[in-house]
Amino acid sequence: MSKLESHKSKEELEKEILKLRKEIGELKEKSSESFTNLDSYANQNSLFHSIFKEAGIGIAIIDKNWNIVNFNNSFLNLFGYLPDELKTMTYLDVIPEEKREKAKEFISAMFSSKLVKYQAEQMYIRKDKSLFWLKLTASVINDENGNPEYILGMGEDITEFKRQEKIRDVVYNISNAVNYTENLYQLIQTIKENLKSMIDAKHFYIALYDETSDKFSIPYLIDHVETFKTFPANGNLVGYVQKNKKSVLLDYKEILELQNTGKIDIEGKLSKQWLGVPLVNNEKFIGVLGVQSFDNEKAFNHNDLTILEILSNQITASIQKMRSEYALQIEKAYFKELFENSPEAIAIIDNSSNIININREFTALFGYTKQEALHKNIEDLISTLAFKSEGQCLTTEISKGKVIKTDTKRKKKNGEIVDVSLWGTPIIIDEGQVAIYAIFRDISERVESEQKLEEAKEKAEESDRLKTSFLTNMSHEIRTPMNAIIGFSELIAEPNVDQDSRKEFAEQIYASSVMLLKLIDDIIDISQLDSGNIKLTNKRFCISKALNDIYLKFEKEKLKENKPEIELLLHNPFGDLMVFIESDEIRFNQIFTHLLNNALKYTNKGFIEFGFDTNQNDEPIFYVRDTGIGIPEEKTNTIFNHFTKIEDRTKLYRGTGIGLTITKKLVNLLGGDIWVESNLGIGSIFYFTLKEKVSLVELNTKNSINTKIYNWAGKKILIAEDEDTNFVVIKASLARTHANLIRVKDGKEAVDKCLNEEFDLVLMDIQMPVLDGIEATKQIKAQKSHLPIIAQTAYVHKNERDLCLKAGCNEYIPKPIKSYFLLETIDKLILNGK
């Protein structure tokens, strides 16, 4: 080439450069406009990023190396770490050591496709070393080939529900993974191919700068000599460009000079020439465009440097555009997988409550397909009329920027009502709300469990109340016969008692002893039945004879109870035929005895009928019918429970409340069932069955059913006592005092007597029908404060004495009453006039 040709070539090259600058400038303007449009598009789609980052539950993504590659703000708040700290941690770092093996098992299973979905309650460690619980739901995200690539986890903090049993509301921990570098490599390859027509781009690369780590990375290794991919910013040529923020063209001598002065440290083969241009976007350094030659020290000149500087802005814009598109693709993938594979029903609705999108779980929960749900008002779709206004109020609250969580009810497509937990989160872009992210969780099982717990709690409280009542009644039931036994025992020992009185006292002692023995038998029976210690003796016996014997027994019993007017009827559908059955005769008699005692207790007039009929299978159905007070409808389901009694406001019925419980347990033990039909105020019928059939035998004969002496002459004493045996004891104890004794059987009668007549003293039983002794005492003392009143009761409470004295009683005598103590107490009050 001649000098002239060389000179012309130089001039021509300068013209070409000027022309190229102009064309690149025009291209840059067009590219910038395109990039601005991309930013607008990215902003429109940044709702995916907003949903992930601002979700009300913790979300995280882990890769196959256990690294936590992404996470949202709620995840940060749960664990207490800074973002930079979590980026250097693995999933196992937040798991207690003793739980890590199990965590490895389920993660390995998911990455090996043995497990697609995992749910568990998992313990984690916060930054401050405190432990907390998350309800973890993990699902696999596959790559384009369908292989597990990442795990997406959602976690809900459930630490508070574990502490009250309760209960009780409910946080999610979710892991996932996405692909990262492919599109950026394709972009760099395209840039390299375009540069080959202008410069030697054999050893071309782009090193991208990460400000957080202060390192450079080459997205894909193009340099055939260098082998590193990531390297520190200091001590190398690209770092030199980053530090000086300007382009450089260096030959090997200049490179060695930089090394000798300590500005760089050469690694690998020394370049003959190296050209580097900074990549800057909006005054922010993002990387270095580098090209080098290992065999030509004049491979590049300043014209090449100028061309690369002109192109650097376009290259920077293209890289940022590709990064934005890639980030948008990642966010779309995150959101799509999070949305579609979420174990919760999710709906995205606009600010007018119209549905924009729903996921598969929403369809599974409510029954509506995406086509059926899109653009429909969500409240019209899944809210009942009763809950529609609630839904509208929640939407209003979310529109104010609030995150709401509530338990409510919604309606399925088939009309079924389902209990759900609702999370509502506003989706905000550029400080404006564009939509609402709603999560629905089916909590039907939890609500059912809570209802069962509440029912169990109520039953426990009722059981406790009944047990308290039982113990109180038991005290009364034991002390009443004991009072008679002790009282009459003292009286019968007196030398001045005549023979007739002594006989009467002995009969009372015997009757009270029988009553006490029956009570003890009942307590032993219920204890043995509850513990399963009762043994049956099954044999064939005649139920006709057994029923006849029971009939004769209760004919006498009704006389003892002073109820001779009640008609006792026995029904045997087989007449004179003897009916046999295979069962335990003793327990059979015991069942009828309890039922007939119960009927006799609550029946004051009319009749009591008992017996049996048979069904078409010759199986007997036994019954006891009465015309007593009846059972309230709400009590018929609980009448056989422990300690349950039917009370009447006008009359106090004695008993412990375990007779029917014993009866039911005995019937069940014999393989039968028992139930009751009753009308309040009319009467009741108790039925029970046994598992055996009856057999008949005809007979030729018929079984026919046919010390100090007290003188209180002129003194008038009122005795308020509803129990006859207690009154007899008191009357006998006071027989030799010559006092005038007047008896009333309830508190109201006592008040009326005292206010209309004059008495010297009142013996007041505390537990009486109509009006109890405490209230009666208060009413009497309000009018006649001077009248002495002695409280007497078989109930034993810790503060009962204080209650009686506070009501106005002058003294307190517990049952069973001792005669000498009663006489001394009365004498003291009468003589002192207190």
Order of alpha helices (4+ residues) and beta strands (2+ residues): alpha-alpha-beta-beta-alpha-alpha-alpha-beta-beta-beta-alpha-beta-alpha-beta-beta-beta-alpha-beta-alpha-beta-beta-alpha-beta-beta-alpha-alpha-alpha-alpha-beta-beta-beta-alpha-alpha-beta-alpha-beta-beta-alpha-beta-beta-alpha-beta-beta-beta-beta-alpha-beta-alpha-beta-alpha-beta-alpha-beta-alpha
